[in-house]
Amino acid sequence: MKKMAKVVAVLLTLVMLLTACAGNKPATNADGEEQVTLRFSWWGGDARHEATLEAIALFEEKYPNIKIEAEYGGWQGHQEKVTTQMVGNTAPDVLQVNWNWLYIFSKDGNGFYDLSTLADINLDNYESAILDQTTINGKVNGLPVGIGGKVFYWNGSTYEKAGVEIPQTFDDLFAAAEVFQATLGNDYYPIDLDQYGAFLMLLYYLEQQTGKPFIVDNKVAYTEAQLVEALEYYNSMVEAGVTPSMESRGAAGNVPVDQTPSWIQGRYGGTYEWDSAIDKFQAALEGDQKIVTGDFLTGIGSHPSALAKVSMAYSINKNTKHPEAAAKFLNFLVSDKEASEILGTTRGIPANLAAKDTLQDLGLLSGLGYEGNVKVIDNLGVGISPYFEDAELQAFYRQVIEEYGYGQINAQQAAEKIITTVNRLVAELAK
C-alpha cells in the first residue's frame, strides 16, 4: 500500500509539472503561430472610427494569429486618459498620439518603443525632415500619420475683380495693394493676417532669410535685431495696405477669420492658413467666389520656409510584450494598399509616401487641402519646436502682436519681450 501511494504521489507530481508547463506555453493557432492580442487606442469622429475598425478587420483577416482590441472615442479627455495610462503603466500596445505628446511622455526618447529597431517597420517611406519631428535622441518614437502646413490661399475672384495676378513674391503683394486700393477701395486688402497669422508671418520672413526655425535647443534662435527687422516689415505691410491693421480688424469683433464680413464678402483677398482648415474658408464665401492655392511667397531670402508639423503619430508602448506583432500592425496601418484605401484621408493627407501613392493612383487626393499639402512638402522649412503650440505660448504670440499692432509697444520692446518670455516658458516646459 505504501509503495502504491508513493507511485501515485510521483504520478500526481508529474501531472502537475506537465500541466504547469503546458499552462506557461503560449497559445497557438492551427498553423502553429502564437496567438497575440494587441490593444490599440485612438480618438476621432465617426468617419475615422468606422474606417479604422474596417482596417482592423482586414488586418485580422490577413494575420489570423493577431487580434486587435480597439479603444476609441472623441478628443475630449483623451489626453488625460492616455496620461493616466502612461503613468500607471496600463497604456495600450499601439497608440495614436498628438505629435507634442512624444515630448511630454518621452523627453529623453525612452518613453516609447524605438521603431527603428523593428524590422517590420519601413522608415524609408517618410521624408527625413518629417521623421525628424518624431525622433528624439536618435530614437524613432512615432510614425508620422499626417502632415499639416500653413499655405498661402487666395480669393481668385477678388484678384480677378482687381485685375491683378496671384502674387508670387512679396513685391507682388505690395504692388497688389496699390491696385486694390485704386480699383476696389481702401477696405480691400490682398491678404488678411490676424494676430497669430501676423506672428507666423514674422517667422516665415525670418526663416526664409536665415534658414533657422524660431526655437532651437529650447531658445529663440533669432536676435533682437532680426526680430525688430521682421516686426518692422510686418508694420510696412500694414502701412502699405497689404494687410489690415489690428485696429481695423478689431472692428469686426473677436471672431475667427473665416467668419469676418470682410472675408465672407471678398474684401480680404487672401489668407495664410492650415491646409487642413481651408475648406471652411471656401464654404464661408458668398456667391460663387473661388479660392485658389498659391505658391510660397519668395523675395526675402533663399531658404525654404513652409511651416509644417506632424499632425499626429502612431507609437508603440515601450513595455509591450509583443513588439514584433505591434510593428506588423503599425506598418499595415500606414502603408498597406488596401488599408490605405479604407482609411483614405480620415487622418489627413498621409505622411507615408506609399499610402499617398496609393490614394493618388485611386484618384482620392484632390482639392484645396491636398494642393496646399503638396506645396508644403515641396517647400519644407526646418520645422517647429514641439513646445511651439503650447497654449500659454499661443496666447503670448497673439498678445505681443496685438500690443505692437495697437502701438502700445514698439518693435524693440516687442522683440525683447518675445525673446524673454518665450525662453522662459519653453525652459519651464522642457524641465
KADA-V189450 format. One record per pair of residues at least 4 apart in sequence whose C-alpha atoms are under 7 Angstrom apart, sorted by the first residue. I is the first residue (numbers start at 1). J is the second residue. D is the distance in whole Angstrom. If there is no record, write none. Layout:
{{I:J:D} {I:J:D}}
This chain:
{{1:5:6} {2:6:6} {3:7:6} {4:8:6} {5:9:6} {6:10:6} {7:11:6} {8:12:6} {9:13:6} {10:14:6} {11:15:6} {12:16:6} {13:17:6} {14:18:6} {15:19:6} {16:20:6} {17:21:6} {18:22:6} {19:23:6} {20:24:6} {21:25:6} {26:34:6} {27:34:6} {27:35:6} {28:32:5} {28:33:5} {28:34:4} {28:35:5} {29:33:5} {29:34:7} {29:35:6} {29:65:6} {33:65:6} {34:65:6} {35:65:5} {35:66:6} {36:65:6} {36:66:5} {36:67:6} {37:66:6} {37:67:5} {37:68:6} {38:67:6} {38:68:5} {38:69:6} {38:93:6} {39:68:6} {39:69:5} {39:70:6} {39:92:5} {39:93:5} {39:94:6} {40:68:7} {40:69:6} {40:70:5} {40:71:6} {40:92:6} {40:93:6} {40:94:5} {40:95:6} {41:70:6} {41:71:5} {41:72:5} {41:92:7} {41:94:7} {41:95:5} {41:96:6} {42:71:7} {42:72:5} {42:73:7} {42:95:6} {42:96:5} {43:72:5} {43:73:5} {43:74:5} {43:75:5} {43:78:7} {44:48:6} {44:49:7} {44:73:6} {44:74:5} {44:75:6} {45:49:6} {45:74:6} {46:50:6} {47:51:6} {47:346:7} {48:52:6} {48:346:5} {49:53:6} {50:54:6} {51:55:6} {51:342:6} {51:343:5} {52:56:6} {52:343:6} {53:57:6} {54:58:6} {55:59:6} {55:339:5} {55:342:6} {56:60:6} {56:68:7} {57:61:6} {58:62:6} {59:63:6} {60:64:5} {60:66:6} {60:67:6} {77:81:6} {78:82:6} {79:83:6} {80:84:6} {81:85:6} {82:86:6} {82:91:7} {83:87:6} {84:88:6} {85:89:6} {85:90:5} {85:91:5} {86:90:6} {86:91:5} {91:317:7} {92:317:7} {93:316:6} {93:317:5} {93:320:5} {93:326:7} {94:314:7} {94:315:6} {94:316:5} {94:317:6} {94:326:7} {95:314:6} {95:315:5} {95:316:6} {96:313:6} {96:314:5} {96:315:6} {97:101:6} {97:312:6} {97:313:5} {97:314:6} {98:311:7} {98:312:5} {98:313:6} {99:310:6} {99:311:6} {99:312:5} {99:313:6} {100:104:7} {100:386:5} {101:105:6} {102:106:5} {102:141:7} {103:107:5} {103:386:7} {105:111:6} {106:110:6} {106:111:4} {106:112:7} {108:136:7} {108:137:6} {109:136:5} {109:137:6} {109:139:6} {109:141:7} {111:318:7} {112:141:6} {112:315:7} {112:316:6} {112:317:5} {112:318:5} {113:141:6} {113:316:5} {113:317:6} {113:318:4} {114:139:5} {114:140:5} {114:141:5} {115:140:5} {115:141:6} {115:142:7} {116:139:7} {116:140:6} {118:324:7} {118:327:7} {120:327:6} {120:328:6} {120:331:7} {121:327:6} {121:331:5} {125:352:5} {125:353:5} {125:354:6} {126:130:7} {126:131:6} {126:351:7} {126:352:6} {126:353:6} {127:131:6} {128:132:6} {130:310:7} {131:135:6} {131:144:7} {134:140:6} {134:141:6} {134:142:5} {134:143:7} {134:144:7} {135:139:5} {135:140:4} {135:141:6} {136:140:7} {136:141:7} {141:315:6} {142:313:6} {142:314:5} {142:315:4} {143:313:5} {143:314:5} {143:315:7} {144:310:6} {144:312:6} {144:313:4} {144:314:7} {144:351:6} {145:312:6} {145:313:5} {145:314:7} {145:350:6} {145:351:5} {146:310:6} {146:311:5} {146:312:6} {146:347:6} {146:348:6} {146:349:6} {146:350:5} {146:351:5} {147:308:7} {147:309:6} {147:310:5} {147:311:5} {147:349:7} {147:351:6} {148:274:7} {148:275:6} {148:276:7} {148:308:6} {148:309:6} {148:310:6} {148:311:6} {148:373:7} {149:274:5} {149:275:6} {149:307:6} {149:308:4} {149:309:6} {149:373:7} {149:376:6} {150:272:6} {150:273:5} {150:274:4} {150:275:6} {150:306:7} {150:307:6} {150:308:7} {151:272:5} {151:273:5} {151:274:6} {151:275:6} {151:372:6} {152:271:6} {152:272:5} {152:273:7} {152:293:7} {152:294:5} {152:295:7} {152:296:6} {153:270:6} {153:271:5} {153:272:6} {153:291:7} {153:292:6} {153:293:5} {153:294:5} {154:269:6} {154:270:4} {154:271:6} {154:291:5} {154:292:5} {154:293:6} {154:294:7} {155:159:7} {155:269:5} {155:270:6} {155:290:6} {155:291:4} {155:292:6} {156:160:6} {156:290:6} {156:291:5} {156:292:6} {157:161:6} {157:289:5} {157:290:6} {158:162:6} {158:266:6} {158:269:6} {159:163:6} {159:164:5} {159:165:7} {159:166:7} {159:269:7} {160:164:6} {162:179:7} {162:180:6} {162:183:6} {162:184:7} {164:176:6} {167:172:5} {167:173:6} {168:172:6} {168:295:6} {168:297:5} {168:298:7} {169:173:7} {169:297:5} {169:298:5} {169:299:6} {170:174:6} {170:297:6} {170:298:6} {170:299:6} {171:175:6} {172:176:6} {173:177:6} {173:190:7} {173:242:7} {174:178:7} {174:240:7} {174:242:6} {175:179:7} {176:180:6} {176:190:6} {177:181:6} {177:189:6} {177:190:6} {177:240:7} {177:241:6} {177:242:5} {178:182:6} {179:183:6} {180:184:5} {180:185:6} {180:188:6} {180:189:7} {181:185:5} {181:186:5} {181:188:7} {184:188:6} {187:267:7} {188:267:5} {188:268:6} {189:241:6} {189:242:6} {189:243:6} {189:244:7} {189:267:6} {189:268:5} {189:269:6} {190:242:6} {190:243:7} {190:268:6} {190:269:4} {190:270:6} {191:242:6} {191:243:5} {191:268:6} {191:269:5} {191:270:4} {191:271:5} {192:243:5} {192:244:6} {192:268:6} {192:270:6} {192:271:5} {193:197:5} {193:198:5} {193:243:6} {193:271:7} {194:198:6} {195:199:6} {195:398:5} {195:401:6} {195:402:6} {196:200:6} {196:397:6} {196:398:5} {197:201:6} {197:272:7} {198:202:6} {199:203:7} {199:397:6} {199:401:7} {200:204:6} {201:205:6} {202:206:6} {202:230:5} {202:231:7} {203:207:6} {203:214:6} {204:208:6} {204:305:6} {205:209:6} {205:230:7} {205:300:7} {206:210:6} {206:230:7} {207:211:5} {207:212:5} {207:213:6} {207:303:7} {207:305:6} {208:300:6} {208:301:5} {208:302:6} {208:303:5} {208:304:6} {208:305:5} {209:300:6} {209:301:4} {209:302:7} {209:303:6} {211:303:5} {212:221:7} {212:382:7} {213:221:7} {213:382:6} {213:383:6} {213:384:6} {214:220:6} {214:221:6} {214:222:7} {215:219:5} {215:220:5} {215:221:5} {215:385:6} {216:220:6} {216:221:6} {218:426:6} {218:427:7} {219:423:5} {220:419:6} {220:422:7} {220:423:6} {222:226:6} {222:227:7} {223:227:6} {224:228:6} {224:415:5} {224:416:6} {225:229:6} {226:230:6} {227:231:6} {227:415:5} {228:232:6} {228:411:5} {228:412:6} {228:415:6} {229:233:6} {230:234:6} {231:235:6} {231:411:6} {232:236:6} {232:411:7} {233:237:6} {234:238:7} {235:239:6} {236:240:6} {237:241:6} {237:242:5} {237:243:6} {238:242:6} {238:243:5} {238:244:6} {238:245:6} {244:248:6} {244:249:6} {245:249:6} {245:405:7} {246:250:6} {246:402:7} {246:405:5} {246:406:6} {247:251:7} {247:406:7} {250:254:7} {252:260:6} {255:259:6} {255:260:7} {256:260:7} {257:263:7} {258:263:6} {258:264:7} {258:281:5} {258:284:6} {259:263:7} {259:264:7} {259:284:7} {260:264:6} {261:265:6} {262:266:6} {262:267:5} {262:268:6} {263:267:6} {263:268:5} {264:284:6} {264:285:4} {264:286:6} {265:285:6} {265:286:6} {273:278:7} {274:278:7} {275:369:5} {275:372:5} {275:373:6} {276:369:6} {278:282:7} {278:368:7} {278:369:6} {279:283:6} {280:284:6} {281:285:7} {282:290:7} {282:291:6} {285:289:6} {293:368:6} {293:371:7} {293:372:6} {304:379:5} {304:380:6} {304:381:5} {305:379:7} {305:380:6} {305:381:4} {306:376:6} {306:379:5} {306:380:5} {306:381:5} {307:380:7} {307:381:6} {307:383:6} {308:376:7} {308:380:7} {308:383:6} {309:383:7} {309:384:7} {316:326:7} {322:326:6} {323:327:6} {324:328:6} {325:329:6} {326:330:6} {327:331:6} {328:332:6} {329:333:6} {330:334:6} {331:335:6} {332:336:5} {332:339:7} {333:339:6} {334:340:7} {334:352:6} {334:355:7} {335:340:6} {335:352:7} {335:354:6} {335:355:5} {336:340:6} {337:341:6} {337:355:7} {337:358:6} {338:342:6} {339:343:6} {340:344:6} {340:355:5} {340:358:7} {341:359:6} {344:359:7} {345:349:5} {345:350:7} {349:370:7} {350:355:6} {350:356:6} {352:356:6} {353:357:6} {354:358:6} {355:359:6} {356:360:6} {357:361:6} {358:362:6} {359:363:6} {359:364:5} {359:365:6} {360:364:6} {360:365:6} {365:370:6} {366:370:5} {366:371:7} {367:371:6} {368:372:6} {369:373:6} {370:374:6} {371:375:7} {372:376:6} {373:377:6} {374:378:6} {375:379:6} {376:380:6} {384:388:7} {387:426:7} {388:393:7} {389:393:7} {389:394:6} {390:394:6} {391:395:6} {392:396:6} {393:397:6} {393:422:7} {394:398:7} {395:399:6} {396:400:6} {397:401:6} {398:402:6} {399:403:6} {400:404:6} {400:414:6} {401:405:6} {402:406:6} {403:407:6} {403:408:5} {403:409:6} {404:408:6} {404:409:5} {404:410:6} {404:411:7} {404:414:7} {409:413:6} {409:414:6} {410:414:6} {411:415:6} {412:416:6} {413:417:6} {414:418:6} {415:419:6} {416:420:6} {417:421:6} {418:422:6} {419:423:6} {420:424:6} {421:425:6} {422:426:6} {423:427:6} {424:428:6} {425:429:6} {426:430:6} {427:431:6}}
